[in-house]
Amino acid sequence: MFKSILVPIDLADTDLAKPALATAITLSQTWSGSIRLLNVLPMTPVMLAEYVPADFDEQQRQTSEEALAIVARESGIETGRISSVVRQGGIYHEILEEAVHMKADLIVMTSHRPAMRTYFLGSNAGHVVRYAKCSVLVVRH
């Protein structure tokens, strides 16, 4: 049923992603599926461009790829069933784009309990739930 599972991970708070990753691992083992870990890097603001090294974005990407490789290795899933990708842009937009690109059957992500500000502004998880073309499982933290 869920052969291709996308798990967005905020590398600034990997503890937040642990419940989603554990859920995705269980589902992937149940359905003999694969998992793709995704980290989204924000765009470097133009105002800061002159203050950061020329290869700043590439350094950030490389650091994120290395961190995702560690998360993948520590997950216990065999190498052929777990992959990772780093994208740059808006968080929910890039999650949705990656889900379409990889033909995901399911997106599993963690979300904080809603706060008053997210009821009015919307959260990344809320946007993903509303606009994803596949099923979305939000694991509360």
SENUSE-107201 format. One record per residue: residue number from 1; residue in one letter; x, y, z of N, C-alpha, C in turn. Coordinates in steps of 0.001 Angstrom, whole numbers, plus 500000, padded with zeros to 6 digits. Example, Ala and Ser with C-alpha at 12.3 -4.5 7.8 and 13.67 -1.06 7.14 Angstrom:
// residues 2
<1, a, <513190, 494310, 507800>, <512300, 495500, 507800>, <513200, 496700, 507800>>
<2, s, <512850, 497750, 507080>, <513670, 498940, 507140>, <512900, 500030, 507870>>
This chain:
// residues 141
<1, m, <500809, 498814, 500000>, <500000, 500000, 500000>, <500862, 501265, 500000>>
<2, f, <501842, 501352, 500914>, <502732, 502513, 500966>, <504130, 502048, 500581>>
<3, k, <504425, 502093, 499310>, <505717, 501624, 498802>, <506783, 502708, 498801>>
<4, s, <506348, 503961, 498751>, <507276, 505071, 498650>, <506881, 506138, 499675>>
<5, i, <507704, 506287, 500713>, <507368, 507157, 501837>, <508374, 508297, 501927>>
<6, l, <507865, 509513, 501997>, <508701, 510706, 502146>, <508651, 511171, 503593>>
<7, v, <509831, 511417, 504175>, <509916, 511891, 505560>, <510739, 513187, 505598>>
<8, p, <510069, 514339, 505685>, <510799, 515602, 505822>, <511442, 515700, 507204>>
<9, i, <512684, 516160, 507235>, <513414, 516246, 508499>, <514042, 517628, 508630>>
<10, d, <513786, 518253, 509770>, <514434, 519513, 510108>, <515705, 519149, 510866>>
<11, l, <516847, 519341, 510231>, <518114, 518946, 510848>, <518485, 519810, 512043>>
<12, a, <517806, 520929, 512217>, <518041, 521769, 513390>, <517391, 521169, 514629>>
<13, d, <516441, 520238, 514423>, <515728, 519602, 515538>, <515404, 518157, 515159>>
<14, t, <516442, 517322, 515111>, <516246, 515931, 514682>, <515399, 515138, 515674>>
<15, d, <515363, 515547, 516936>, <514515, 514853, 517906>, <513041, 514966, 517527>>
<16, l, <512670, 516078, 516926>, <511295, 516270, 516492>, <510915, 515265, 515403>>
<17, a, <511875, 514890, 514572>, <511600, 513981, 513460>, <511589, 512512, 513864>>
<18, k, <512095, 512178, 515037>, <512205, 510769, 515438>, <510874, 510021, 515428>>
<19, p, <509775, 510592, 515947>, <508506, 509852, 515886>, <508029, 509603, 514444>>
<20, a, <508220, 510563, 513581>, <507817, 510393, 512172>, <508682, 509340, 511506>>
<21, l, <509968, 509370, 511754>, <510869, 508394, 511154>, <510564, 506985, 511657>>
<22, a, <510313, 506857, 512949>, <509967, 505537, 513502>, <508688, 504997, 512868>>
<23, t, <507706, 505866, 512686>, <506445, 505466, 512050>, <506687, 505055, 510603>>
<24, a, <507477, 505834, 509889>, <507784, 505520, 508489>, <508538, 504201, 508365>>
<25, i, <509442, 503939, 509284>, <510198, 502677, 509265>, <509252, 501501, 509439>>
<26, t, <508349, 501598, 510412>, <507375, 500526, 510643>, <506522, 500293, 509398>>
<27, l, <506018, 501366, 508808>, <505182, 501240, 507614>, <505966, 500674, 506437>>
<28, s, <507204, 501102, 506276>, <507998, 500606, 505151>, <508313, 499120, 505316>>
<29, q, <508520, 498680, 506538>, <508772, 497258, 506773>, <507507, 496443, 506548>>
<30, t, <506362, 496987, 506950>, <505087, 496306, 506758>, <504769, 496123, 505283>>
<31, w, <505023, 497151, 504479>, <504647, 497136, 503058>, <505833, 496914, 502132>>
<32, s, <507006, 496570, 502684>, <508234, 496390, 501888>, <508492, 497605, 501002>>
<33, g, <508358, 498767, 501598>, <508524, 500012, 500857>, <509866, 500659, 501101>>
<34, s, <510025, 501812, 500495>, <511265, 502572, 500656>, <510958, 503922, 501296>>
<35, i, <511993, 504499, 501885>, <511874, 505785, 502575>, <512836, 506768, 501933>>
<36, r, <512354, 507985, 501723>, <513239, 509070, 501299>, <513194, 510153, 502356>>
<37, l, <514366, 510480, 502886>, <514505, 511572, 503845>, <514713, 512864, 503065>>
<38, l, <514069, 513922, 503514>, <514163, 515210, 502838>, <514493, 516306, 503836>>
<39, n, <515477, 517126, 503489>, <515760, 518334, 504253>, <515642, 519505, 503302>>
<40, v, <514965, 520556, 503745>, <514790, 521748, 502928>, <515609, 522887, 503515>>
<41, l, <516513, 523406, 502702>, <517326, 524550, 503102>, <516631, 525831, 502671>>
<42, p, <516622, 526831, 503537>, <516030, 528114, 503122>, <516939, 528805, 502112>>
<43, m, <516345, 529647, 501300>, <517128, 530453, 500359>, <517909, 531498, 501153>>
<44, t, <519127, 531770, 500736>, <519922, 532803, 501390>, <519379, 534165, 500970>>
<45, p, <518966, 534974, 501942>, <518427, 536293, 501598>, <519454, 537132, 500825>>
<46, v, <519000, 537858, 499846>, <519869, 538688, 499019>, <520648, 539677, 499885>>
<47, m, <520004, 540184, 500938>, <520662, 541153, 501815>, <521903, 540574, 502488>>
<48, l, <521930, 539254, 502681>, <523058, 538623, 503365>, <524104, 538087, 502403>>
<49, a, <523820, 538065, 501124>, <524694, 537440, 500137>, <526123, 537978, 500179>>
<50, e, <526289, 539270, 500395>, <527631, 539836, 500400>, <528401, 539532, 501690>>
<51, y, <527709, 539033, 502713>, <528353, 538761, 503997>, <528702, 537287, 504208>>
<52, v, <528312, 536443, 503297>, <528604, 535008, 503432>, <529553, 534593, 502317>>
<53, p, <530297, 533510, 502520>, <531218, 533051, 501466>, <530461, 532739, 500175>>
<54, a, <531158, 532810, 499056>, <530548, 532571, 497745>, <529961, 531165, 497646>>
<55, d, <530578, 530223, 498324>, <530097, 528834, 498259>, <529237, 528453, 499472>>
<56, f, <528631, 529440, 500111>, <527836, 529204, 501321>, <526716, 528198, 501088>>
<57, d, <525937, 528370, 500009>, <524831, 527454, 499728>, <525331, 526034, 499519>>
<58, e, <526451, 525893, 498820>, <527018, 524561, 498573>, <527510, 523930, 499880>>
<59, q, <528103, 524730, 500749>, <528540, 524225, 502051>, <527350, 523741, 502874>>
<60, q, <526275, 524531, 502867>, <525062, 524161, 503602>, <524492, 522851, 503064>>
<61, r, <524445, 522726, 501738>, <523923, 521518, 501100>, <524764, 520296, 501494>>
<62, q, <526072, 520441, 501433>, <526962, 519333, 501763>, <526799, 518917, 503233>>
<63, t, <526718, 519891, 504122>, <526523, 519603, 505542>, <525200, 518872, 505769>>
<64, s, <524152, 519314, 505088>, <522835, 518684, 505216>, <522847, 517261, 504659>>
<65, e, <523504, 517063, 503529>, <523592, 515719, 502941>, <524315, 514760, 503888>>
<66, e, <525390, 515240, 504511>, <526133, 514406, 505461>, <525271, 514066, 506678>>
<67, a, <524537, 515048, 507185>, <523683, 514814, 508347>, <522556, 513836, 508009>>
<68, l, <521953, 513964, 506829>, <520906, 513015, 506419>, <521477, 511609, 506257>>
<69, a, <522709, 511501, 505762>, <523349, 510185, 505621>, <523512, 509526, 506988>>
<70, i, <523822, 510311, 507993>, <523945, 509773, 509359>, <522589, 509298, 509863>>
<71, v, <521548, 510102, 509659>, <520201, 509719, 510076>, <519786, 508430, 509376>>
<72, a, <520072, 508334, 508084>, <519722, 507127, 507316>, <520460, 505906, 507856>>
<73, r, <521747, 506067, 508118>, <522552, 504955, 508640>, <522039, 504496, 510000>>
<74, e, <521685, 505451, 510861>, <521230, 505125, 512208>, <519799, 504585, 512238>>
<75, s, <519082, 504688, 511139>, <517685, 504233, 511097>, <517560, 502719, 511158>>
<76, g, <518605, 502015, 510725>, <518550, 500554, 510719>, <517950, 499973, 509451>>
<77, i, <517474, 500809, 508539>, <516923, 500343, 507264>, <518089, 500039, 506330>>
<78, e, <517997, 498930, 505583>, <519087, 498595, 504665>, <519237, 499681, 503593>>
<79, t, <520460, 499862, 503144>, <520845, 500956, 502256>, <519968, 501070, 501013>>
<80, g, <519560, 499991, 500422>, <518771, 500036, 499198>, <517340, 500522, 499389>>
<81, r, <516877, 500592, 500636>, <515489, 500996, 500898>, <515362, 502373, 501525>>
<82, i, <516484, 503068, 501683>, <516417, 504422, 502239>, <517344, 505333, 501430>>
<83, s, <516842, 506499, 501117>, <517637, 507486, 500381>, <517378, 508851, 500994>>
<84, s, <518134, 509827, 500545>, <517937, 511174, 501079>, <518173, 512202, 499988>>
<85, v, <517574, 513359, 500194>, <517715, 514451, 499232>, <517632, 515773, 499991>>
<86, v, <518367, 516747, 499494>, <518330, 518103, 500050>, <517809, 519019, 498947>>
<87, r, <516811, 519805, 499288>, <516243, 520779, 498348>, <516355, 522155, 498979>>
<88, q, <516249, 523178, 498165>, <516344, 524545, 498677>, <515133, 525339, 498215>>
<89, g, <514505, 526039, 499172>, <513338, 526845, 498854>, <512403, 526926, 500046>>
<90, g, <511123, 527131, 499757>, <510115, 527175, 500804>, <509816, 525765, 501304>>
<91, i, <509651, 525610, 502590>, <509550, 524278, 503181>, <508393, 523472, 502607>>
<92, y, <507167, 523937, 502764>, <506047, 523110, 502324>, <506037, 522954, 500805>>
<93, h, <506467, 523986, 500082>, <506510, 523891, 498621>, <507476, 522793, 498182>>
<94, e, <508638, 522746, 498783>, <509645, 521748, 498412>, <509230, 520336, 498835>>
<95, i, <508542, 520223, 499961>, <508028, 518909, 500379>, <507038, 518400, 499340>>
<96, l, <506123, 519256, 498935>, <505120, 518865, 497940>, <505767, 518534, 496600>>
<97, e, <506748, 519325, 496188>, <507442, 519064, 494923>, <508186, 517735, 494956>>
<98, e, <508857, 517450, 496059>, <509598, 516191, 496172>, <508645, 515002, 496180>>
<99, a, <507509, 515148, 496834>, <506511, 514060, 496852>, <506039, 513744, 495440>>
<100, v, <505794, 514775, 494641>, <505383, 514557, 493245>, <506534, 513943, 492457>>
<101, h, <507728, 514485, 492629>, <508908, 514016, 491890>, <509171, 512528, 492129>>
<102, m, <509066, 512092, 493376>, <509380, 510694, 493692>, <508167, 509777, 493631>>
<103, k, <506997, 510360, 493297>, <505742, 509607, 493245>, <505459, 508942, 494598>>
<104, a, <505529, 509747, 495655>, <505314, 509252, 497012>, <503879, 508763, 497198>>
<105, d, <503729, 507673, 497923>, <502418, 507165, 498317>, <501986, 507797, 499634>>
<106, l, <502978, 508247, 500422>, <502707, 508744, 501762>, <503793, 509724, 502181>>
<107, i, <503387, 510778, 502848>, <504312, 511696, 503505>, <504077, 511531, 505001>>
<108, v, <505134, 511260, 505745>, <505038, 511137, 507203>, <505875, 512256, 507793>>
<109, m, <505219, 513127, 508554>, <505943, 514238, 509146>, <505468, 514502, 510569>>
<110, t, <506345, 515098, 511341>, <506016, 515451, 512712>, <505565, 516899, 512751>>
<111, s, <504660, 517190, 513663>, <504195, 518558, 513836>, <504083, 518848, 515321>>
<112, h, <504385, 520105, 515659>, <504153, 520548, 517033>, <502648, 520620, 517271>>
<113, r, <502258, 520626, 518501>, <500850, 520889, 518822>, <500514, 522282, 518312>>
<114, p, <499321, 522467, 517786>, <499008, 523787, 517226>, <499000, 524884, 518287>>
<115, a, <499555, 526005, 517905>, <499529, 527187, 518768>, <498584, 528192, 518133>>
<116, m, <498232, 529195, 518869>, <497286, 530181, 518355>, <497784, 530803, 517049>>
<117, r, <499100, 531053, 516936>, <499609, 531684, 515718>, <499451, 530787, 514500>>
<118, t, <499523, 529455, 514665>, <499394, 528570, 513507>, <497955, 528435, 513062>>
<119, y, <497000, 528714, 513941>, <495608, 528673, 513510>, <495329, 529781, 512500>>
<120, f, <496024, 530907, 512648>, <495791, 532024, 511748>, <496733, 532020, 510554>>
<121, l, <497987, 531667, 510753>, <498974, 531730, 509689>, <499121, 530420, 508927>>
<122, g, <498807, 529327, 509565>, <499006, 528030, 508936>, <500421, 527537, 509173>>
<123, s, <500576, 526258, 509303>, <501893, 525671, 509523>, <502326, 524942, 508257>>
<124, n, <503583, 524551, 508228>, <504064, 523772, 507082>, <503305, 522463, 506970>>
<125, a, <503087, 521803, 508096>, <502332, 520545, 508069>, <500914, 520779, 507547>>
<126, g, <500304, 521864, 507955>, <498959, 522186, 507496>, <498898, 522388, 505993>>
<127, h, <499877, 523078, 505446>, <499931, 523270, 503999>, <500130, 521938, 503280>>
<128, v, <501006, 521115, 503810>, <501254, 519815, 503173>, <499980, 518973, 503190>>
<129, v, <499299, 518936, 504323>, <498058, 518163, 504421>, <497034, 518649, 503407>>
<130, r, <496905, 519963, 503288>, <495893, 520522, 502373>, <496199, 520302, 500903>>
<131, y, <497459, 520362, 500519>, <497789, 520398, 499093>, <498495, 519166, 498544>>
<132, a, <498837, 518204, 499381>, <499527, 517002, 498892>, <498612, 516164, 498002>>
<133, k, <499206, 515552, 497005>, <498462, 514687, 496088>, <498435, 513239, 496593>>
<134, c, <499149, 512980, 497691>, <499167, 511640, 498278>, <498699, 511742, 499735>>
<135, s, <498624, 510619, 500392>, <498231, 510600, 501799>, <499325, 511250, 502657>>
<136, v, <498895, 511864, 503759>, <499824, 512506, 504681>, <499496, 512040, 506085>>
<137, l, <500503, 511568, 506793>, <500348, 511177, 508186>, <501137, 512163, 509036>>
<138, v, <500432, 512897, 509888>, <501083, 513861, 510776>, <501177, 513248, 512157>>
<139, v, <502393, 513080, 512626>, <502642, 512503, 513951>, <502847, 513673, 514904>>
<140, r, <501977, 513787, 515910>, <502078, 514890, 516866>, <503243, 514684, 517802>>
<141, h, <503911, 515778, 518127>, <505034, 515735, 519061>, <504672, 516539, 520287>>
